[in-house]
Amino acid sequence: MKLWYSTTSPFVRKVLVTMKHHQLEDNIALLPVSSSFDPHSPHNQDNPLGRVPALQRNCGRWLFGSLLIAEYLDNKGKNATLFPKEGKARWNVLALHNLADGIMENTLPMIAEILLRPKAEWWTERHQQLVERNLRSFAMLEQNLAEFATELNIGTICAVGVIDWWHLREEKLGVDFGKSFPNLVKWSNQMNAKYPVLAETAPQ
């Protein structure tokens, strides 16, 4: 298998954590992408969506989307599953995942403008709307994490990825994340300290 990946993407991070959790590193060739915004990046030849991560299976077919790739690797692994298989536990974990993932989906168009366009061309009203949505969502995330404590699953992995990414880029986003959500930062630090697979995949 081969995986197009980035060291900064929280979407990629959940895949890398799943890979390391199941000790699948020897089965996957890692292909770095310096910028998913670069139209000339070679990953675009494999992935028409132009997004990372993208995983090529041994049969040659491609999987797109971080949740799908993570669940595929989870099914390949032999360690404890990161995806509850049924019932309330499954839906609660996936709901947590989608809340955290949705925060990043909200953030992508905003950070793309901040990084790639002059400030005079930013859609500032839209930025403010997205920031407000994300702040409400982080408050809900903090509430929903209470039931999981420091359990490792695809929902908590995604949450750590989003929290760490936002905390790292709070200056560019114009939000004092550590001040606004100190409990989330504290929880994420605990998770990174408890699980080497999280510490090893921290954004760079």
N, C-alpha and C positions, 0 to 999 in steps of 0.2 A: 504494500500500500504506500501511497505518498500523500502528504498533507501540505497544502499551501497555508502558511501561517504568518502571523505578525507577533512580535514580542509585546506590543502595546495594546492589542485589542482584547477587551473583556470577553468578546464572543469566542475568540480563539482560546482564551485562557481556560474556559470550561472544558474544551476539547482536550487541551494539554493535561489538565488535571485528571480527566477521565483516563487518558492514555497512561499516565504515570501511576494512577491508582491501581490499574490492572496490569502494570508492568509490560506494556505492549511496545515500548520504545524500539526494541530490536526489529519489530515488524513493520515500522512506519518510517519512511524517508521524509525528513522535514525540509521543506522548500520555503525559504524566507521571502517575504514580500516587504520591500522597503516602504512602499506607499501604495495603498489600495486605490488612491485617487489618481495615480499615474496611468494614463491610457496606454502607455507603451510597456507597462509591466508585463513580463511573460506569463503571469498567472491568468491574464485575460484570454490567452490562447486555449486554456483548459476550461475556464469557467466563464460562460457567456454573461453571467450576472456581474462579474467583476468584483465579487466580494470574497473576503476570507472569513472563516476557514472554508476550504473545499477539500474533500477527501476522495482520492481515487482508490477504489477497491481492487483486489487482485484480479478480478474478472475484467477490469478495464473501465467499468462504469463509475460515474462520479456521483457523490453525495454532496448536496449543498445545504447550508443551514446548520448552525452550531448545535441546536437541540437534537436534530436528526443524527448528526455525526456522533455526538456524545452517546446517544442511546445505542447506536450501532456498535460502537466500541465497548460499551457496557455489556452488550450481549455477547461480545467476543471474549470478554474477560472472565476470570475465574474467582476473583475476589468478591467481597460483599457488594451487592448491586447498589448503584447510586439512584436507581429508579424503582420505587415501590411498585409492585406489580398490579395491585388491585385495591379497591375500596377507598375509604376516606383518606388513608395515608398517601395514596398515589395522587389524588386530586389536590390535596393540600400542598404537596411538594411541587406539583406542576403549576399551581396557582402562584406560589411564591416565586418560582422561576419566571413566570410570565410577567409578574409585576416588576421584578428587577430588570428583566430583559426589555420591558416596555420603557423603562426610564432611559436605557441606552438608545432605544429606537427614537425616543423624543429628542435625545441629545445630538444625534448624528448630524442632522441638517444644520444645527446651530454651530457645532464645533467646526464643521466644514467651512462655513462662512468665516468664522473667526480666524481660521488658519490660512485660508486661501484667498479671501477677498479684502479689499481695503474697507476700513470701518465705515466710510461714507456710503458704502453699498450694502451694508448689513440690513436685513429686515428686522429692525429693532423691536417692533411691536410683537412680531411673531416670536422673537427670542424671549421676550418677557413672558409671553403666554406659556411657552415651553418650560421656562424656569419655574413658574408658579405651579404648573402641573407636576413637575418633578419634585418640588418641595413637598407638595401634598402626598405624592407617591412614596417619598422617603419616610414620611411620618407613618404611613400605613405599613411600610416595610418593617419599620422598627416594632410596631405592634405585632405583626404576623410572625416575626422571628422568635417571639417569646416561647412558642410551643416547641421549637426545635433545639433550643439551647445551643450546644456546640456539635450537634449531629452533622455528619458529612453526607450530603445528598445533592442532587443536581440543583435543587432550589437554593440551598445555602452556598454552594459553590458559585452560582450565578450572582448571588447577593454580595459575596465577598469581592468578586470581580468588579462589580459596579461601584461599590463603596470605595475600594482602593483606587479605581480609575478617577472617580470624581474628586477624591481627597488630593490626589496627585495633581489634578488640573484645576483646582478651585480658583487659582488666580486668573487663569484664562477665561473661566466661566463666570467670573465676577461674583462668586458665592463663597463665603467663609464656611466651608463644609464642616470643618472640625468644630467650630463654634456652634453651628446650627444643629449638628447631629453628633454630639460627643459620644453618646451611647453606641451608635452604629460604628464609629471609628474604634471604640474600645472593643466591641464584639469582634470586629474584623481582625484586629490585632491578636485577639485570643485565638481565633481560628487559624491565622497564619502561624502562630507559635505552636499550636497543637498538631497541625498537619503539615509535614514537610512538602507534600505535593502542592500545597498552596504557596508556601514560602518560596519554593523553587520556580514558581511560575508568576511571581509578582511582576507587575508592569515595570518596564525599564525606560 
